[in-house]
């Protein structure tokens, strides 16, 4: 069939929402603004009624014109003004109704993006780790346009088409039962054909094409976001080929969808021809038998044009509806997707005190691991204490601080901060009182002022400058052309590693949280920069409960207590000198850091 590269669906993507959930979602959006909705529908119904009356008033006008020119003038002008009034009503009611539909649509499209983003934010760190950011962004933004497509298709096509088709069929059947039966069968056959085409012939192709489209967004975001690595390895051609393969997969699926849509369109046109020739032919037959007048013929022809106008775009509109359903299904599914970490129904705001951290018989394991990392784990970090976490990779250090921030829930036991179970307080209120300075600070593509003030958005410029000075960041910031208004680029790419680290420290100073987490905060810095950052961190730790994660043991020698982790357990604890004398795992790590172990081997 084709030699295009194929890709499987993302196994970590959201479950597709069923059609009934999508219908309920759209209806809920509509009824959010009842005044706009029902005012629109009142005017809209009047417009559709005028549309349905046009064939009848056209018939009356033709009948009047077919009579005696002299004696029939009054009837002709009455019929004309009736025809003109109905036509005017159609356009007037339709155009006025649009002015109520537009604000309803724009408000709902905005809320879809906001609500979709809210749903994505409530998902766990694991969920975000397993989903491409670019794919998630594409799903949410596509849902906004999908709502517009679905709503417009239903309101401007499906509903008026349904009313007009039923009305014309009923009127025709009342005049000529045989012709009415023909109209009903032909319209019913076309409706069934388009429904079957959308739900069975094309539905899977729409889903596959959407998945391929999402993958393009994810791949582009991944490659563009990692442009520095691409250039470092001279991999531009390789990345272009990768994007080309993914785009080729989309092209193949889209082409197959469009060709199948064309097949459906051809069959629809054949049915339209049958409807046109059959309706006019049957009316001519009735006329030859004296059972139809010239006005009846005008009614039939006008009805054909009215009905065929809807039927001609029937397939296209049903396919648009199917595409909209496929586009919005992800975001609808987000609403019902249960987050891993949720606030309790009676959760209260966290009330900070002196910063005591207590693990009580904690058990915890990641979902993708066969066994638990922590089993019956207990520990107390005293208020104001600086506790350093060291140990091999995978020993449980990073997991410890994630549990403190309640990025995951424990399987058993409890974690209490200042006597409060972290599961009993609101997550956002807890994390506001925990300042984190990671190895690779997450900076927004915003100004330095906004980045530093992120933890305290109400902070003044003086507050931000004071924090920056304490973090040794003020001097380099004021040398920039726009100073604190300088935008730092995506993830802070315009700044050096040391500058990003100082901005993160300034953010922590300004947040003034009672608990501080320093996660490998100096591991990637040069010696001179590290000295400045270490001095800033020493000042930042004063009066705070501090957790330090470090592989470079030189950064934790002055910690109040060093906790040595191995396979989810604390195997040693104490100060630097004590642990070196014990000649255990810490001493081994210390010798390795100094190069003694390598020399001995």
C-alpha positions in Angstrom: 0.0 0.0 0.0 2.7 2.4 1.0 6.2 2.3 2.4 5.6 5.2 4.9 6.9 4.7 8.4 4.1 3.9 10.9 3.9 4.8 14.5 1.9 3.3 17.3 -0.4 5.4 19.4 1.1 6.9 22.6 0.3 4.4 25.3 0.5 7.1 27.9 -2.0 9.4 26.2 -5.5 10.0 27.8 -8.3 7.6 27.2 -10.7 8.8 24.5 -14.0 10.0 25.9 -17.2 8.2 24.7 -19.7 10.1 22.5 -22.2 10.5 25.3 -19.6 12.2 27.5 -18.7 14.6 24.7 -22.4 15.4 24.1 -22.8 16.1 27.8 -19.7 18.3 27.8 -20.9 20.4 24.9 -24.4 20.8 26.4 -22.9 21.9 29.7 -20.8 24.5 27.9 -23.9 25.8 26.1 -26.0 26.0 29.3 -23.3 27.8 31.2 -24.7 31.1 29.8 -28.5 30.5 29.6 -29.5 34.0 28.7 -27.2 34.1 25.6 -28.2 30.6 24.7 -32.0 30.9 24.8 -32.1 34.3 23.3 -30.1 32.9 20.4 -32.3 29.9 20.0 -35.5 32.0 20.0 -34.2 34.2 17.1 -32.7 31.2 15.4 -35.9 29.2 15.5 -37.7 32.2 13.9 -35.1 32.2 11.1 -35.5 28.4 10.4 -39.3 28.9 10.3 -38.9 31.5 7.6 -36.6 29.2 5.7 -39.2 26.5 5.8 -42.0 28.9 4.7 -40.1 30.1 1.6 -41.3 27.2 -0.7 -44.9 27.8 0.4 -44.9 31.6 -0.3 -43.0 31.0 -3.5 -45.8 28.6 -4.6 -48.4 31.2 -3.7 -46.6 33.9 -5.7 -46.3 31.6 -8.8 -49.9 30.7 -8.6 -50.9 34.4 -8.5 -48.6 35.2 -11.4 -50.2 32.3 -13.4 -53.7 34.0 -13.2 -55.2 36.9 -15.1 -52.8 39.8 -15.2 -55.5 42.5 -14.7 -57.8 40.9 -12.1 -55.0 39.2 -10.2 -52.7 42.2 -9.5 -53.9 42.6 -5.8 -53.2 38.9 -5.1 -49.8 39.1 -6.9 -48.6 42.1 -4.8 -49.9 40.5 -1.6 -48.1 37.3 -2.4 -45.0 39.3 -3.3 -44.9 41.2 -0.1 -45.5 38.0 1.9 -42.6 36.4 0.0 -40.3 39.5 0.6 -41.3 39.6 4.3 -40.5 35.9 4.9 -37.1 36.4 3.1 -36.4 39.5 5.1 -37.3 37.7 8.3 -34.9 34.8 7.4 -31.9 37.1 7.0 -32.8 39.5 9.8 -33.4 36.8 12.5 -30.3 34.8 11.4 -28.0 37.8 11.5 -29.3 39.1 14.9 -29.1 35.6 16.4 -25.4 35.4 15.4 -24.7 38.4 17.7 -25.8 36.3 20.7 -24.0 33.2 19.4 -20.6 34.8 19.1 -20.1 35.9 22.8 -21.4 32.4 23.9 -18.9 30.7 21.6 -15.9 32.9 22.5 -16.5 32.6 26.3 -16.8 28.8 26.0 -13.7 28.5 23.9 -11.8 30.5 26.4 -13.0 28.3 29.3 -12.1 25.1 27.4 -8.5 26.2 27.3 -8.5 27.3 30.9 -10.3 24.2 32.2 -8.1 21.9 30.1 -5.0 23.5 31.5 -6.4 23.2 35.0 -7.0 19.5 34.5 -3.5 19.0 33.2 -2.0 20.8 36.1 -3.7 18.6 38.6 -2.1 15.4 37.2 0.9 13.9 39.0 4.6 14.3 38.2 4.5 10.8 36.7 1.7 11.8 34.3 3.7 14.8 33.0 6.9 12.7 32.8 5.0 10.2 30.6 3.4 12.7 28.3 5.1 15.0 25.8 4.5 18.6 26.7 4.0 19.5 23.0 1.4 16.8 22.6 -0.5 18.0 25.6 -0.5 21.6 24.4 -1.7 20.5 21.0 -4.6 18.5 22.5 -5.8 21.4 24.7 -5.5 24.0 21.9 -7.1 21.8 19.4 -10.1 21.2 21.7 -10.9 24.9 21.6 -11.3 24.8 17.9 -13.1 21.4 18.0 -15.8 23.0 20.2 -16.3 25.7 17.6 -16.5 23.1 14.9 -19.0 20.9 16.7 -21.2 23.7 17.9 -21.3 25.5 14.6 -22.0 22.3 12.7 -24.9 21.4 15.0 -26.4 24.9 15.2 -25.9 26.1 11.6 -26.4 22.8 9.9 -27.7 19.8 11.8 -30.6 21.5 13.6 -31.9 23.6 10.6 -31.4 20.7 8.3 -33.4 18.4 10.5 -36.3 20.8 10.9 -36.3 21.7 7.1 -36.0 18.1 5.9 -38.8 16.9 8.3 -41.0 19.9 7.4 -40.6 19.6 3.6 -41.2 15.8 3.8 -44.4 16.3 5.8 -45.7 19.1 3.5 -44.9 17.1 0.3 -46.5 13.9 1.7 -49.7 15.9 2.6 -49.9 17.2 -1.0 -48.8 14.0 -2.9 -48.3 10.9 -0.8 -46.2 9.1 -3.4 -43.8 12.1 -3.8 -43.7 12.5 0.0 -42.8 8.8 0.3 -40.0 9.2 -2.3 -38.6 12.3 -0.6 -38.7 10.5 2.8 -36.9 7.4 1.5 -34.3 9.4 -0.4 -33.5 11.7 2.5 -33.5 8.8 5.0 -31.1 6.8 2.7 -28.7 9.8 2.5 -28.9 10.4 6.3 -28.2 6.7 7.0 -25.3 6.7 4.4 -23.7 9.7 6.0 -24.1 8.4 9.5 -22.6 5.0 8.6 -19.8 6.7 6.7 -18.9 9.0 9.7 -19.2 6.4 12.4 -17.8 3.3 10.7 -16.1 4.1 7.4 -14.2 7.2 8.5 -14.2 7.3 12.3 -11.0 5.2 12.8 -9.2 7.2 10.1 -10.1 10.5 11.9 -8.7 9.1 15.2 -5.5 7.9 13.5 -5.0 11.2 11.7 -5.5 13.2 14.9 -3.0 10.9 16.7 -0.5 11.5 14.0 -1.1 15.3 14.1 -0.6 15.3 17.9 2.7 13.4 17.4 3.9 16.1 15.0 3.4 18.7 17.7 5.1 16.5 20.3 8.1 15.8 18.1 8.5 19.5 17.1 8.4 20.6 20.7 10.9 17.9 21.7 13.4 18.8 19.0 13.1 22.6 19.2 13.3 22.5 23.0 16.4 20.4 22.8 18.0 22.5 20.0 21.2 23.0 22.0 21.8 19.2 22.2 20.9 18.8 18.5 23.6 21.4 17.5 26.1 20.0 20.0 26.0 16.6 18.2 25.6 18.0 14.7 22.3 16.1 14.5 20.3 18.6 12.5 19.9 16.2 9.5 19.0 13.3 11.7 16.3 15.4 13.5 15.0 16.6 10.1 14.7 13.0 9.0 12.9 12.1 12.2 10.4 14.9 11.7 10.0 14.0 8.1 9.2 10.4 9.0 6.6 11.5 11.5 5.1 14.0 9.1 5.1 11.2 6.4 3.1 9.0 8.7 0.6 11.9 9.1 0.5 12.5 5.3 -0.2 8.9 4.6 -3.1 8.7 7.1 -4.5 12.1 6.1 -4.4 11.1 2.4 -6.2 7.9 3.1 -8.9 9.8 5.1 -9.4 12.3 2.3 -9.6 9.7 -0.4 -12.2 7.7 1.6 -14.1 11.0 2.2 -14.1 11.6 -1.6 -15.6 8.1 -2.1 -18.4 9.0 0.3 -18.9 12.3 -1.5 -19.3 10.6 -4.9 -22.0 8.2 -3.5 -23.8 11.2 -2.0 -23.8 13.1 -5.3 -25.3 10.1 -7.0 -28.1 10.1 -4.5 -28.6 13.9 -4.9 -29.0 13.4 -8.6 -31.6 10.7 -8.0 -33.4 13.0 -5.6 -33.4 15.9 -8.0 -34.4 14.0 -11.1 -37.0 11.9 -9.2 -38.7 14.8 -7.4 -39.0 17.0 -10.5 -40.0 14.1 -12.6 -42.7 13.0 -10.2 -44.1 16.6 -10.0 -44.2 16.7 -13.8 -46.0 13.4 -13.8 -48.6 14.8 -11.4 -48.9 18.0 -13.6 -49.6 15.9 -16.7 -52.3 14.1 -14.8 -53.9 17.3 -13.6 -53.0 16.9 -10.0 -50.4 19.7 -9.8 -50.4 23.3 -10.8 -47.5 25.6 -11.9 -47.4 26.8 -8.3 -47.0 23.2 -7.1 -44.1 22.9 -9.6 -42.5 26.0 -8.1 -43.0 24.6 -4.6 -41.2 21.4 -5.7 -38.3 23.1 -7.4 -37.9 25.6 -4.5 -38.1 22.7 -2.0 -35.4 20.8 -4.0 -33.0 23.7 -3.9 -33.7 24.2 -0.2 -33.3 20.5 0.7 -30.4 19.9 -1.7 -28.5 22.8 -0.2 -28.5 21.0 3.1 -28.0 17.5 1.7 -25.1 18.6 -0.6 -23.1 19.6 2.5 -24.5 16.8 4.7 -21.5 14.5 4.3 -19.0 17.3 4.7 -20.7 18.6 7.9 -21.1 15.1 9.4 -17.4 14.5 8.7 -16.6 17.9 10.3 -18.6 16.8 13.3 -16.8 13.5 13.5 -13.4 15.4 13.3 -14.5 17.8 16.0 -15.5 14.8 18.2 -12.1 13.2 17.7 -10.3 16.5 18.4 -12.2 17.3 21.7 -12.2 13.7 23.0 -8.9 14.0 24.8 -9.8 17.1 26.8 -13.2 15.7 27.7 -11.4 12.6 29.0 -9.1 14.8 31.1 -12.1 15.9 33.1 -13.0 12.4 34.2 -9.4 11.2 34.6 -8.6 10.8 38.3 -5.4 12.5 39.5 -3.0 10.4 41.5 -2.6 13.1 44.2 -5.8 15.0 45.2 -6.8 17.2 48.1 -9.1 15.6 50.7 -12.7 17.0 50.7 -12.1 18.5 54.1 -8.5 19.6 53.5 -7.4 22.8 55.2 -4.7 25.3 54.5 -1.2 24.3 55.8 -0.3 26.4 58.9 3.5 26.8 59.0 5.3 26.8 62.3 9.0 25.9 63.0 9.5 23.5 60.1 9.7 20.0 61.7 9.5 17.1 59.2 8.5 13.7 60.5 8.2 10.4 58.5 6.2 7.8 60.5 6.5 4.2 59.3 6.3 5.3 55.7 6.0 2.7 52.9 6.2 3.9 49.2 6.9 2.4 45.8 6.6 3.7 42.3 4.0 2.1 40.1 6.5 0.8 37.5 8.6 -0.9 40.1 8.1 -4.5 41.4 8.9 -3.7 45.0 8.6 -0.8 47.4 11.5 1.6 47.8 10.6 2.6 51.4 9.3 0.1 53.9 8.6 1.1 57.5 10.7 4.2 57.0 10.8 6.7 60.0 12.8 9.8 60.4 12.6 13.2 62.2 14.3 16.4 60.9 14.3 18.9 63.7 13.3 22.5 63.2 16.1 24.6 61.8 18.3 21.6 61.1 20.3 21.2 57.9 20.0 17.6 56.9 22.1 16.4 53.9 21.0 13.4 51.9 23.8 11.4 50.2 24.1 7.9 48.7 24.2 6.1 45.4 21.9 6.9 42.5 18.5 5.3 43.1 18.9 5.1 46.9 15.8 7.2 47.5 17.1 10.8 48.1 15.0 12.5 45.4 12.0 10.4 46.4 12.4 11.7 49.9 12.0 15.4 48.9 9.2 14.5 46.5 7.3 12.9 49.3 7.9 16.0 51.5 6.3 18.2 48.8 3.5 15.6 48.4 4.2 15.1 44.7 3.3 11.5 45.5 1.2 9.9 48.2 2.7 7.3 50.5 1.3 3.7 50.4 1.3 3.4 54.2 2.3 5.5 57.2 2.3 9.3 57.4 4.4 12.3 56.7 3.8 15.2 59.1 5.2 18.7 58.8 4.7 20.9 61.9 2.4 18.1 63.2 0.1 18.3 60.1 -0.4 15.2 57.9 0.5 16.4 54.4 -2.5 14.5 53.1 -4.9 16.6 55.3 -3.8 20.0 53.9 -4.2 21.6 50.5 -1.3 20.8 48.3 -0.8 24.4 47.0 -0.8 25.8 50.5 1.8 23.2 51.6 4.2 23.8 48.7 4.0 27.6 49.2 6.0 27.1 52.4 8.6 24.8 50.8 11.2 26.6 48.7 13.2 24.4 46.2 16.4 25.2 44.4 17.0 22.4 41.9 20.1 21.5 40.0 18.5 22.8 36.8 16.2 25.6 37.8 12.9 25.8 35.9 12.7 29.4 34.6 9.8 30.8 32.6 10.3 32.6 29.3 9.4 35.8 31.1 11.2 38.7 32.7 13.8 38.3 35.5 11.4 40.2 37.7 8.6 37.8 37.1 10.8 34.8 37.6 12.2 36.0 40.9 8.8 37.1 42.1 7.1 33.8 41.1 6.7 32.7 44.7 5.4 36.1 45.8 3.7 37.7 42.8 2.7 40.7 44.9 6.3 41.6 45.6 7.6 45.1 44.7 10.7 45.9 42.7 12.5 46.8 45.9 11.6 43.4 47.3 12.9 41.6 44.2 16.1 43.6 44.2 16.7 42.9 47.8 16.3 39.2 47.2 18.6 39.3 44.1 21.3 41.1 46.1 21.2 38.4 48.8 21.5 35.7 46.1 24.4 37.5 44.4 22.3 38.0 41.3 21.7 41.8 41.3 25.1 42.7 39.9 24.7 40.7 36.7 21.1 41.7 36.3 21.7 45.4 36.3 24.3 45.0 33.6 21.7 43.6 31.2 20.2 46.1 28.7 16.7 45.8 30.2 17.8 44.9 33.7 15.0 43.2 35.6 12.7 43.5 32.6 15.0 41.2 30.6 13.3 38.0 29.3 15.4 34.9 30.0 14.3 32.7 27.1 12.7 29.3 27.2 13.8 27.5 30.5 16.3 30.4 31.0 18.4 29.5 28.0 19.7 33.1 27.7 21.4 32.8 31.1 24.5 30.9 32.1 24.1 28.0 34.6 25.4 30.1 37.4 23.1 33.0 36.6 20.1 30.6 36.5 21.1 29.2 39.8 21.3 32.7 41.4 17.9 33.6 40.0 16.5 30.4 41.6 18.2 31.4 44.9 16.7 34.9 44.7 13.3 33.3 44.2 13.8 31.2 47.3 15.0 34.3 49.3 11.9 36.2 48.3 9.6 33.2 49.1 11.0 33.2 52.6 9.6 29.7 53.2 10.4 27.9 56.5 11.5 24.7 54.7 14.3 24.8 52.1 15.2 22.0 49.6 18.6 22.3 47.8 18.7 19.6 45.2 22.2 19.3 43.7 22.2 23.1 43.5 25.9 23.5 42.8 26.8 20.3 41.0 27.1 21.9 37.5 28.9 25.1 38.5 32.5 26.1 38.1 34.6 26.7 41.3 34.3 30.5 41.4 30.6 30.5 40.7 30.1 27.7 43.2 31.8 29.8 45.9 29.4 32.7 45.3 26.3 30.4 45.2 27.5 28.5 48.3 27.8 31.8 50.2 24.3 32.8 49.1 23.0 29.4 50.1 24.6 29.6 53.6 22.8 32.8 54.2 19.6 31.4 52.8 19.7 28.3 55.2 19.8 30.5 58.3 16.8 29.9 60.5 15.3 27.4 58.1 14.9 23.6 58.1 17.0 22.6 55.1 17.3 19.4 53.1 20.4 19.2 50.9 20.8 16.5 48.2 24.3 16.3 47.0 26.7 13.9 45.3 29.6 16.3 45.8 30.3 15.6 49.4 32.4 18.8 49.8 29.1 20.7 49.8 27.6 18.9 52.8 30.6 18.7 55.2 29.1 21.4 57.4 25.6 19.9 57.6 24.1 19.4 61.0 23.4 15.8 60.1 24.3 13.7 57.0 21.8 10.9 56.2 23.3 8.1 54.1 20.7 6.4 51.9 21.0 3.0 50.4 18.0 1.1 48.7 15.4 3.2 50.5 17.0 2.9 54.0 19.2 5.2 56.1 22.2 3.0 56.7 24.3 5.7 58.4 23.8 9.2 59.9 25.9 11.7 61.7 28.3 14.5 61.0 31.0 14.3 58.4 33.9 13.5 60.7 31.9 10.9 62.6 30.9 9.1 59.4 34.4 9.1 57.9 35.7 7.4 61.1 33.0 4.7 60.9 34.5 3.6 57.6 31.2 2.6 56.1 29.4 3.6 52.9 29.9 7.3 53.5 33.6 6.9 54.0 33.7 4.9 50.8 31.8 7.6 48.9 34.2 10.2 50.4 37.3 8.3 49.3 35.8 7.9 45.9 35.1 11.6 45.7 38.8 12.3 46.6 40.1 9.8 44.2 41.7 7.5 46.9 39.5 4.5 46.0 40.4 4.7 42.3 44.1 4.9 43.1 43.9 1.9 45.4 42.3 -0.1 42.7 
